[in-house]
Amino acid sequence: TLHASADSGDKKKVVVLGGDGFCGWPTSLHLSDQGHEVIIVDNLSRRNIDNELGCDSLTPIQSPEVRVQAWKEVSGKDIKFVNLDVAKDYDLLVQLLKEEKPDSVVHFAEQRAAPYSMKTSKAKRYTVDNNVGGANNLCCAVIDSELDIHIVHLGTMGVYGYGTSGGEIPEGYIDVILPGGRESTILHPAYPGSVYHATKCLDALLWQFYQKNDQLRITDLHQGIVWGTNTPQTAKDERLVNRFDYDGDYGTVLNRFLMQGAMGVPLTVYGTGGQTRAFIHITDTARCIEIAVNNPPAKGDRVEIFNQIAETRRVRDVAKMVAEMTGVEANFIPNPRQEAAENELDVSNKKFCNLGLDPISLDTGLFDEVTEVVKKYKSRCNPRKILPASFWNKKRAEECASID
Ligand code: NAD
């Protein structure tokens, strides 16, 4: 049951877990800009992983303290920043919820790179502990707070398993006839393609369980690949600039191509580029989150699931668009991932559209924004970091050994 329109007019208090990240920061600013009260929680693990990998955001992101101070100067609005680990600092999390009494918690605070999650056993174990532990902690903390807090979680299109259903992927649930003839509505089968995607499938089961057992109000957003850099809010001051990942582990496909195009280095297309993926612009990520925050499910309703995507495209077609725009060629390299070479992907996104989202599609006009950002900060780029640095298994690693 959906209760309100895109802007219901009532302003919320929102805790944004992972609010220092690529999606979390612009979303925090958008919510603040719209008049909601925002508290960012982040343990800065993403910045630490950059140190571990010897990479850095292409854009010179400022510390959380400088960021919120700059936002105060630009907008007159306060955003609080709290450094805590959602997966480890349980008591502090409960205390924060009890003190702040938020209407909603938006949960971005997970290790989000599929390649990084496949890098080593250490990275696999960290990704599972951090993501699944964090999701479970959040549910327990909401129960312990004794407050009726709406959880909005960022899931991924990858929970569905690309192209396995052979038709339009619905929003979260499918109607089935179980053995014995009983009709039922169940979660779409989970078919993850990496340890990272597996954590999102496990999260989805936790949401389902805690909704059923404790009547938690939960929205799970299965998001596509996010592209773009800045939003109207982050563009207001250089100190507010969003992070831009371009390395082989964290750089997502379209941003990586745009970056390679702007730098004049060949676009690295994995395999045949026949993988179809779902895309969404960063400005729409922030808008979708606000719509979700404004439209909580009622107590007792099943977990609300939205597909948070604008459109689907084949990777080689995306590469072609960027190649035509920049004159830089595509270079087809062995695929570091264990996946089907070609797949179809047809996804429903009706729910967000019905709530007023008019999604930004892949259009070369908006590619310019990313290209300009890349050109501006080009000297910060280490081109050696662009190639794949994580491989799904031994066979993939061997096949990729020739890439240079
Ligand atoms: P990100 O790594 O830039 O941001 C995640 C933030 O969470 C980081 O700032 C990190 O420091 C923080 N964090 C991680 N673990 C934490 C913990 N235990 N305690 C406190 N803070 C913690 O990632 P992103 O691209 O902004 O993604 C945000 C969410 O959106 C993720 O859950 C991701 O799975 C989902 N998502 C992202 C994309 C994409 O293309 N970027 C696509 C689909 C879904």
Boltz pocket constraint, residues with backbone or C-beta under 6 A from the ligand:
constraints:
  - pocket:
      binder: B
      contacts: [[A, 17], [A, 18], [A, 19], [A, 20], [A, 21], [A, 22], [A, 23], [A, 24], [A, 41], [A, 42], [A, 43], [A, 44], [A, 45], [A, 46], [A, 47], [A, 84], [A, 85], [A, 86], [A, 87], [A, 88], [A, 107], [A, 108], [A, 109], [A, 110], [A, 111], [A, 112], [A, 130], [A, 134], [A, 154], [A, 155], [A, 156], [A, 157], [A, 221], [A, 223], [A, 224], [A, 225], [A, 226], [A, 227], [A, 252]]
      max_distance: 6.0
